[in-house]
Amino acid sequence: MEKIKKRQLPDSLRPLFWDSSWPHIDLNDNADYIITRVLQWGDESDFMWLKNHYTVDIIKESFKKSRTLDPRSRLFWSRFFGVQLPPFSKKTIWLQKRSKKRLR
């Protein structure tokens, strides 16, 4: 029985997944993970690749479910997609303020 090859990412996206096992990332199985990484760390060409491989509806749904986007990216993409998201929890806001104080 012939093994079906997984659909893998192009090498141009490899820097976005520096902490992941590159050969095991699959376009179908890891769609939410891939979309979130590209929205957080990708550039314009990465986003164009994303739009060519996933529908806008799939990208929006993954964006809505994501809990790892930073506040700046979250705000940008919510405006880009025209999606109203619930505000961060008080605990998340407190942690963000605390981490900013440490950087000063």
C-alpha positions in Angstrom: 0.0 0.0 0.0 1.4 3.4 -1.0 1.7 6.0 1.6 -0.1 9.3 0.9 2.3 12.2 1.1 1.2 15.0 3.5 0.6 18.4 2.0 3.4 20.4 3.5 4.2 24.1 3.7 6.6 25.9 1.4 10.1 26.5 2.7 9.5 30.3 2.6 7.2 29.9 5.7 9.8 27.8 7.6 11.1 30.7 9.8 7.5 31.2 11.2 7.6 27.7 12.6 11.1 27.7 14.1 9.9 26.0 17.3 7.9 23.3 15.5 8.7 19.9 13.9 8.7 21.1 10.3 8.2 17.7 8.6 5.1 17.0 10.7 3.2 20.2 9.9 0.3 19.4 7.5 -1.8 21.9 5.6 -5.0 20.1 6.5 -4.4 18.7 9.9 -2.8 21.9 11.3 -4.8 24.6 9.5 -5.6 26.6 12.6 -2.0 26.6 13.8 -0.7 27.6 10.4 -3.2 30.4 10.0 -2.5 31.8 13.5 1.3 31.8 12.9 1.0 33.5 9.6 -1.4 36.2 11.0 0.9 36.8 13.9 4.4 36.7 12.3 4.0 36.6 8.6 4.4 39.4 6.0 2.3 40.3 3.0 3.6 37.5 0.8 2.9 35.0 3.5 -0.6 36.3 3.8 -1.1 36.0 0.1 0.1 32.4 0.2 -2.4 31.9 3.0 -5.3 33.3 1.0 -4.4 31.0 -1.9 -4.5 27.9 0.2 -7.4 28.6 2.5 -10.7 30.3 2.0 -11.3 33.6 3.7 -14.1 32.0 5.8 -11.6 29.4 7.1 -9.1 32.1 7.9 -11.7 34.2 9.7 -12.9 31.2 11.8 -9.3 30.3 12.8 -8.7 33.9 13.7 -11.8 34.0 15.9 -10.7 30.9 17.7 -7.1 32.0 18.2 -6.0 32.7 21.8 -2.3 33.3 21.0 -2.4 36.5 18.8 -1.0 39.5 20.6 -3.3 42.5 21.1 -1.9 44.5 18.3 -2.3 41.7 15.7 -5.7 40.8 17.1 -6.9 44.4 16.6 -5.4 44.7 13.1 -6.9 41.5 11.9 -10.3 42.1 13.5 -10.5 45.4 11.6 -9.1 43.8 8.4 -11.8 41.1 8.4 -14.5 43.2 9.9 -14.9 40.9 12.9 -16.1 42.1 16.3 -14.2 40.2 19.0 -14.9 40.1 22.7 -12.5 42.1 24.8 -9.6 40.4 26.6 -10.3 39.3 30.1 -9.2 41.4 33.0 -6.5 38.9 33.9 -5.0 39.1 30.4 -5.0 42.9 30.5 -3.4 42.9 33.9 -0.6 40.5 32.7 0.0 42.7 29.6 0.4 45.8 31.7 2.7 44.0 34.1 4.9 42.7 31.4 5.2 46.3 29.9 6.3 47.6 33.2 9.1 45.1 33.3 10.4 46.2 29.9 10.8 49.8 31.0 
